[in-house]
Amino acid sequence: MIRPANSRAVIWDMDGVICDSGDCHHLAWNRVMARWGIAVSEEVFRSGFGTRTDAFIRCLVGDMVPEAHIQKIALFKERFFRRIARGHIEPLPGVVPLLGSLRSAGYRMALASSAPLANIRLTIHELDITVFFEAVVSGDDVTDGKPSPQIFRLAAQKLGVYPRDCLVIEDAAVGVTAAHRAGMAALAVTNTLSARQLGMAEKVVGSLTDVNLDDIEAIFEKSKGAGS
């Protein structure tokens, strides 16, 4: 396998890719939305994967609620999430070995998640993976959530690499769309959605245990060929 120069990068999503925090998020959503008399079903919850907290709240309560109230709900929800998630965050299978392999092979890496920065810091600290990421971009850093490409373009900018030299690892359809709009290839893992729902990605896998460096290089080459 041809080893990459430092110009190639892998950008990781967090929830549903690095860790499975879905149960904690779902519980937090139902806790906060109960005050509004709204029950967040599993289907509705999954429909919001990859979106910013404030955008998902708008979907639940409508456009008539003042922005200040939206931000208050978001703050309460994320604080409650961190309280119940602390001490219970585990990496998904294959994540830590792949992080190590990518770093050893010379890939640059960033974490780009719609989550608030406080959630990201909690997660990477508890998993002891901070050292792998040269850059971190959170939902606090952008004005537009996925499927806008803003978050991934900012990650590439922080790494100092071209979008065409980036591969995004995602679990949400809006994330794959955001990657493509940013001019990046996407590797999708079916931790959250089905292979059919993620079929627009360059490669779809059931687990990151199924991914090695040859697979990463093949995705870059496939993307390069499609763009030529």
N, C-alpha and C positions, 0 to 999 in steps of 0.2 A: 504494500500500500504506500502511496506517495504521502509523506508527512506534510501537513499544511504549514505554510509560512504564518507568521503572526498576524497576517492580514485577514485570516478567516476567524469567524466568531460564531458561537452558539449562544442564543438568547433564550433563557428559560422562563416560562410562566411558573407560578408557584402553586396555588391551590389546585389540586387535581392532577398536578404533574410531579411536583416534588413531595408533597404530602397530601394525605386524604383528610381534609378538615371539614368535609361536607356535613357530617352529623352535627358538629359544633356550630357551624354556620346556620344550619336549618333550625336548630334549637334556638339560637339567638334571634333569628328572624321571627319565629313564632312568639317568642317572649316579648319582643318589642311591639310587634304588630297587634298583639292581643289588646293593647291599649286602644287601638283603633277599631276593634271588633273584626279584625281580618285574620283569617287562618291561611297560612302559606302552605299549600299542598306540596307534595314531592314534585309533581309535574311543574307547578309554577316556579318552585325553587330551582329546578334544573334549567328552566327556560332562561333564568337570569345568570347562568354561569358565564364568567368572563366579563360581565358588565360592572361598571362602577356602582358603589353602594347607593349614591344619590340617584342615579338613573333608575336603579331597580325600585327604589322607594317611589319614584314618580309613577312607575308602572303599576304599583300597588294602590296608591292613594289618589292618583289623578293629578291634573295640572292646576287645580284650584287652591292647593295647599301652598302657603307662602314659603319662599326659599329658606327663611330662617327656621321654620319648623322642620323642613326636610333635613337640614344640617343637624338639627338637634336629635332627630330620630337616628340619623346615621351615626352620630357620636355615641349615643346610648347603645346602639346595636353592636358597634365594633368594640366598645369597652366590655360589654357583656361577653362577646365572643372571646376576647383575650383572657377574661377571667376563667371561663370554663375550659379553654383550650390549653392553658399553661400546664405543663407537666404531662400532657396527653398527646403531643405531636410526635408522629413517627414518620420516617421517610418511606415513600412507596418503594416497592421492589425495583432494584436495578439502578436507583438514582445515584447513590453514593459511589458505586463502582464506575458508573459512566462518567460522573464528574471527575473522578481520579484519572480515568483513561484519557479524557479529553484534555485535561491540563497537562498530562505527561506528553501528549502528542503535540502540544503547542497551540491548541485552540484558545482564543480569548473567550471569556465568558461574562455574561451579564444576566441579572435577574430583572425581569420587567413584568410587574403584576399590577392589576387594577386595585389591589388591596391598599389600604393606608400604610404608610411607612412603619407605623408602630406594629402592625401585624407582621410585616416582613421581618423586622428586626427580631421580634419574638420567635418567629419560625426558624430563621437561619441560626440564631443563637442556640435554640434548644436542640437543633440538629447538628450543631457544630460544623457548619458548612460555609461560614462567612468567608473563609480564606479562598474559596474557589472563584469568587465573583469580583471582578475588577470594577464593576459598576452596578448600581442598583437604581431602578426607576420605579416609582410607585404611582398609584392613582392620584396622589397629592401633587405630582409634578406635571400633570397634563390637564388641559382644559376639556379635551374630548376623550371619552372612553372608547374601547373597542366596539365596533370594528374599525374605528379610526386608526390609521397607521401611526399616529403621533407618538405613542409610547415606545414602539419599536424603533422608530427613527431616532428618537432621543437616546435610546440605549446604544444604537450604533454610533451616534455622535459622541457619546461619552467614552466609548471604546476607541474612537478614532478610526473606524473602519467603514467601508462602503456598504450600503444596504445589500447590494448584490453578493457580498461576501459573508452574509449572515444566514444562519439557519435558526428558525424559531421552533421550540418544542412546546406544544400546546395540547390542551384537552377539550377546548371549546371551539365551536364553529366560528363564533365571532372573532376568536383569536387567530384562527387560520386565515380568515378573511383579512384581518388587520395585517398579518404578516405579508400576504400577497400584495395588499395595497401599498405596503412599505417597500415592495420590490425584493422581498425575501422568500426563501423556500420555507416549507413547514413540514415538520414531523409531528404527527398527531398520535396520541396514545389514548386508548379507549377506556380510561379510568372513569370517565363521566358520561360520555355519549357513545353511541354505536359507531361502528366502522362506516355504515352508510351515511350517518350524519356528518362524519368527518372526511368523507371520500374526496373532497377537493384538495386535501393535503398531498404533497409529493409522495409521502409514505405514511401508512397507518399501521400501528402495532398494538397488540393487546397489553404489552408491558414493556418497560424499558429494559427488562432482563433480556429481551429479544433483540436489543440493539448493540452493535459493536462499532468500532472505528471504521471498518470497511463500509458499513451501512451509512454512516455519516458522510464519508467521502463520496459514496455513490449518489447520495441525494444532491450534494453540491454539483457533481458532474452532470446529473440529470437536469438540474435547474439551469446550469450553464448552457447545456445543449438546447434547452427549450427557449432560452433567451437569445441565442445566436441567430 
